[in-house]
């Protein structure tokens, strides 16, 4: 049985904004710097590695 991954509190919100075309990668990166999501979540959402 695989353990479900725990996401940051705002992960679904940021993912929805990005997937819906409301946010670009710069906005998602800003969500990392604000502490809304993690660097790994940035990579998962955008498909690109996070570079500070």
C-alpha positions as CSV (number, residue, x, y, z in Angstrom):
1,X,0.0,0.0,0.0
2,X,1.5,3.3,-1.1
3,X,1.4,6.2,1.3
4,X,-0.3,9.3,0.0
5,X,2.0,12.3,-0.5
6,X,1.4,15.3,1.7
7,X,1.2,18.6,-0.1
8,X,1.6,22.2,1.2
9,X,-1.5,24.0,2.3
10,X,-1.7,26.1,-0.9
11,X,-0.5,23.4,-3.4
12,X,-3.9,22.8,-5.0
13,X,-4.7,26.5,-5.3
14,X,-1.3,27.3,-7.0
15,X,-1.6,24.2,-9.2
16,X,-5.1,25.3,-10.3
17,X,-4.0,28.8,-11.1
18,X,-1.1,27.5,-13.2
19,X,-3.0,24.8,-15.0
20,X,-5.8,27.2,-15.7
21,X,-3.4,29.7,-17.3
22,X,-3.9,32.4,-14.7
23,X,-0.4,32.1,-13.4
24,X,2.9,31.8,-15.3
25,X,6.1,30.1,-14.0
26,X,7.3,33.4,-12.4
27,X,4.1,33.5,-10.2
28,X,4.6,29.9,-9.2
29,X,8.2,30.6,-8.3
30,X,7.1,33.5,-6.2
31,X,4.8,31.1,-4.3
32,X,7.9,29.2,-3.4
33,X,9.7,32.3,-2.1
34,X,6.5,33.2,-0.1
35,X,6.5,29.8,1.5
36,X,3.2,28.7,-0.1
37,X,4.7,25.7,-1.8
38,X,8.0,23.8,-1.8
39,X,10.7,23.7,-4.5
40,X,9.7,20.1,-5.2
41,X,6.1,21.1,-5.7
42,X,7.2,23.9,-8.1
43,X,8.9,21.2,-10.2
44,X,5.9,19.0,-10.1
45,X,3.5,21.8,-11.1
46,X,5.7,23.4,-13.9
47,X,7.7,20.4,-15.0
48,X,10.9,22.5,-14.6
49,X,13.6,22.4,-11.9
50,X,13.4,25.2,-9.4
51,X,16.4,27.5,-9.6
52,X,16.6,30.2,-6.9
